[in-house]
Amino acid sequence: MDTAGRRHILKDKVPIFTVEDLDANSKYPTQGLAACEVLERYQNEKGQELVRVSTVKPYNIESTEGLFEFTVSASLVTPTPD
């Protein structure tokens, strides 16, 4: 869900999003993680921490609408260890 309240669906191979063993009998849609690159961090006029991210790197993941960039709440972005 982006900051405008728009729901985005990302589709790719299971290992891109989770280590769970998903198959045709699994419950969908399901939650997972999507690797992304942080392009910008900022606060909006309400003081909310926002992050603009791109899903091009490292796996070239696009939404079902063909989008690669999203602005989301900073609470949805988790840094990965180096």
C-alpha positions as CSV (number, residue, x, y, z in Angstrom):
1,M,0.0,0.0,0.0
2,D,1.5,3.3,-1.0
3,T,1.1,6.6,0.8
4,A,-1.8,7.5,-1.5
5,G,-3.7,4.4,-0.3
6,R,-3.2,2.6,-3.6
7,R,-2.6,-1.1,-3.3
8,H,0.2,-2.5,-5.5
9,I,0.6,-6.2,-6.3
10,L,4.2,-7.5,-7.0
11,K,4.5,-10.8,-8.9
12,D,7.6,-12.9,-9.4
13,K,9.1,-16.2,-8.4
14,V,8.4,-17.3,-4.8
15,P,12.1,-17.2,-3.6
16,I,12.2,-13.5,-4.5
17,F,9.7,-12.7,-1.7
18,T,9.9,-15.5,0.9
19,V,11.8,-18.6,2.1
20,E,8.4,-20.3,2.8
21,D,7.6,-23.4,0.8
22,L,4.6,-22.1,-1.2
23,D,2.7,-24.2,-3.7
24,A,-0.7,-24.3,-5.4
25,N,-2.4,-25.2,-2.1
26,S,-1.0,-22.2,-0.2
27,K,-3.3,-19.3,0.7
28,Y,-2.9,-16.4,-1.7
29,P,-2.3,-13.5,-1.8
30,T,0.3,-13.8,0.9
31,Q,2.7,-11.4,2.5
32,G,6.4,-11.4,1.8
33,L,9.4,-9.0,1.4
34,A,10.5,-7.3,-1.7
35,A,14.1,-6.1,-2.0
36,C,14.3,-2.5,-3.1
37,E,16.5,0.5,-3.3
38,V,15.8,3.6,-1.3
39,L,15.8,6.6,-3.6
40,E,14.6,9.3,-1.1
41,R,13.6,9.7,2.5
42,Y,11.6,12.7,3.6
43,Q,8.7,14.0,5.8
44,N,5.4,15.1,4.3
45,E,3.5,18.2,5.4
46,K,1.9,16.1,8.2
47,G,5.4,15.1,9.6
48,Q,5.1,11.5,8.4
49,E,8.3,9.8,7.5
50,L,8.1,8.6,3.9
51,V,10.4,6.7,1.6
52,R,10.4,6.6,-2.2
53,V,11.7,3.2,-3.3
54,S,12.6,1.4,-6.6
55,T,12.2,-2.3,-7.1
56,V,14.5,-2.3,-10.2
57,K,17.5,-3.3,-8.1
58,P,18.4,-6.0,-7.3
59,Y,15.7,-8.2,-8.9
60,N,13.8,-6.0,-11.4
61,I,10.4,-6.6,-9.8
62,E,7.5,-4.7,-11.2
63,S,3.9,-4.3,-10.1
64,T,1.0,-5.9,-12.1
65,E,0.6,-2.3,-13.5
66,G,4.2,-2.1,-14.7
67,L,5.4,0.2,-11.9
68,F,8.9,0.1,-10.3
69,E,8.7,3.1,-8.0
70,F,6.6,3.6,-4.9
71,T,6.3,6.0,-2.0
72,V,5.5,4.2,1.2
73,S,5.6,4.8,4.9
74,A,9.1,4.5,6.3
75,S,7.8,1.9,8.8
76,L,7.4,-0.5,5.8
77,V,11.1,-0.3,4.9
78,T,13.5,-2.6,6.8
79,P,17.2,-2.1,6.2
80,T,19.2,-5.2,5.4
81,P,22.6,-5.9,7.1
82,D,25.6,-5.1,4.9
